[in-house]
Amino acid sequence: MSLDLLNHHLISERYFFPRRGALVDPFWVDCGDARLACAYHEIDPAAKTLVHFHGNGEIVDDWQGHFVTLIHQLGCNCMLAELRGYGLSSGEPQLGKMLQDVVPTIEAIGKPASELIFFGRSVGSIFAIEAAARFPDAAGLVIESGVADVLERLLLRVAPEELGVEAEQLAAAVAEHLNHRQKLSGYKGPLLVMHTENDGLVDVSHGQRLYDWAVGEKTLKIFPRGDHNSIVIANAREYFGLLGQFIAALQT
């Protein structure tokens, strides 16, 4: 029942902002009632693979090109994970089902978790953290402009009574399936958290909490420049420098 609540159409309509895309030759992932149009770029079968979950209002198409090239230059293959209802993917962006899509997405890559680096930007952090919880032997986890408290984010757009439940029921559903503190406690691998102090959409306190909750080797970078949507371009050299250092440390 709690997972069904997260699939409520009002959460889908108000929290997610899908766009259609025109991806050429997608890497299809079968999730039963939906097919996800991902993109997989391999430079070396023996290299680690960065699995990138994009933010809200974004699609895989937005990350083709320069981002993939830079990830390759850092010595990694790159899997751009698409969400149901986004890009060329079928299905609707239902939060509960999107969480369930994480496992088949990771398994479709066909590599052991120890060779994978999960990367979540903004809303994508929800799915990267789920991946780390499901595959705790992952080589690394990167969270950029991520969400610590999913309930807080949902309540900005939908009231429990609109979903036909009491506030306690919605809180319980989120606690059962989207407890990021609990999920991070089960992941012992390296973590890199990046956020900007000027993030007007997901407050920098979210990044601080995610960092504080992690139990393994961890790094926190709060950028003084850029905002939620310009963090990469405003800090490109340092951003990819930090990412490169993080990836290089995983190779040793």
BELTAUR-V455693 format. One record per residue. N is the residue number from 1. PHI is phi as a letter, one per 40 degrees, with the letter a starting at -180 (999 if undefined). BURIAL is b if it has 24 or more other C-alpha atoms within 12 Angstrom, else e. Layout:
# BELTAUR-V455693
n: {N;N}
phi: {PHI;PHI}
burial: {BURIAL;BURIAL}
This chain:
# BELTAUR-V455693
n: {1;2;3;4;5;6;7;8;9;10;11;12;13;14;15;16;17;18;19;20;21;22;23;24;25;26;27;28;29;30;31;32;33;34;35;36;37;38;39;40;41;42;43;44;45;46;47;48;49;50;51;52;53;54;55;56;57;58;59;60;61;62;63;64;65;66;67;68;69;70;71;72;73;74;75;76;77;78;79;80;81;82;83;84;85;86;87;88;89;90;91;92;93;94;95;96;97;98;99;100;101;102;103;104;105;106;107;108;109;110;111;112;113;114;115;116;117;118;119;120;121;122;123;124;125;126;127;128;129;130;131;132;133;134;135;136;137;138;139;140;141;142;143;144;145;146;147;148;149;150;151;152;153;154;155;156;157;158;159;160;161;162;163;164;165;166;167;168;169;170;171;172;173;174;175;176;177;178;179;180;181;182;183;184;185;186;187;188;189;190;191;192;193;194;195;196;197;198;199;200;201;202;203;204;205;206;207;208;209;210;211;212;213;214;215;216;217;218;219;220;221;222;223;224;225;226;227;228;229;230;231;232;233;234;235;236;237;238;239;240;241;242;243;244;245;246;247;248;249;250;251;252}
phi: {999;c;c;c;c;c;c;d;c;c;c;d;c;c;c;b;b;c;b;c;b;b;c;c;f;c;c;c;b;c;b;g;c;a;b;b;c;c;b;b;b;b;b;a;d;c;c;c;b;c;b;b;b;c;c;c;g;b;b;d;d;c;b;c;g;d;c;c;d;c;c;c;c;c;g;b;c;b;b;c;c;c;b;c;g;b;g;c;c;c;g;b;c;c;d;c;c;c;c;c;c;c;c;c;c;c;c;c;c;g;b;c;d;c;b;b;b;c;b;b;b;f;d;c;c;d;c;c;c;c;c;c;c;c;b;c;c;d;c;a;b;b;b;b;f;c;b;c;b;c;d;d;c;c;c;c;b;a;c;d;c;c;c;g;b;c;d;c;c;c;c;c;c;c;c;c;b;b;c;c;c;c;c;c;c;c;b;b;c;c;b;b;b;b;a;b;c;b;c;c;b;b;d;d;c;c;c;c;c;d;c;c;c;c;b;b;c;a;b;b;b;b;c;c;b;g;b;d;c;b;d;c;c;c;b;d;c;c;d;c;c;c;c;c;c;c;c;c;c;c;c;c}
burial: {e;e;e;e;b;b;b;b;e;b;b;b;e;b;b;b;e;b;b;e;b;e;b;e;e;b;b;b;b;b;b;e;e;b;b;b;b;b;b;b;b;b;e;e;e;e;b;b;b;b;b;b;b;b;b;b;b;b;b;b;b;b;b;b;e;e;b;b;e;b;b;b;e;b;b;b;b;b;b;b;b;b;b;b;b;b;b;b;b;b;b;b;b;b;b;b;b;b;b;b;b;b;b;b;b;b;e;b;b;e;b;e;b;b;b;b;b;b;b;b;b;b;b;b;b;b;b;b;b;b;b;b;b;b;b;b;e;b;b;b;b;b;b;b;b;b;b;b;b;b;b;e;b;b;e;e;e;b;b;b;e;e;b;e;e;e;e;e;e;b;b;e;b;b;e;e;b;b;b;b;b;b;b;b;e;b;b;b;b;b;b;b;b;b;b;b;b;e;b;e;b;b;b;b;b;b;b;b;b;b;b;e;b;b;e;e;e;b;b;b;b;b;b;e;e;e;b;b;b;e;b;b;e;e;b;e;e;e;b;b;e;b;b;b;e;b;b;e;e;b;e;e}
